[in-house]
Amino acid sequence: MGAGEFRLCDILLDTGFAGSDARIRHEHAIAIFGLVESNTFAPIGHSGGPYRLTIARSGAGVALLTTTDEGVDVTSHYLALAALRRVIKDYSRICEGYFGAIAWPGPERLEAIEMSRRSIHDTAAALLREQLSSTVIVDKDTARRLFTLIYALLAQKSALAWC
């Protein structure tokens, strides 16, 4: 197996996530671009990709559906959001604080908020990696980018603060 076989080559978003807010569509595009450019995505028990990932809302969670580049089903993973609820709430609060802080002069408050945001983002990535570990292995940076995309999708669907 070559080094590039355990990676995502494309990410598709369920059409239910398509919104009219240009800023959110732009953030989705940035998150997808970052994931496709650099990721580690290794479905357990599969011989290699590259893979396409479809992210869709499913009840109280998110479904992550993986196929090969040719469209052959590889795995499906239902991501229950209950385990991420606290970190999503904390991340949302930090994002709200960021927009309040940009109104104040000086970088100190923004730097503190950014450090908190990174810490929460790392916690979310670790939780996401743990939840995915039964079906797919992802590295820390891939988990961070997946969390960013999932958060952006949830922010659009439930009016969470945007960051």
Buried (B, 14 or more C-beta within 10 A) or exposed (E): EEEEBBBBBBBEBBEEBEBEEEEBBEBBEBBBEBBBEEBBBBBEEBEBBBBBBBBBBBEEBBBBBBBBEEEEEBBEBBBEBEBBEEBBEBBBBBBBBBEEBEEEEEEEBBEEBBEBBEEBBBBBBBBBBEBBEEBBBBBEBBBBBBBBBBBBBBBBEEEBBBB
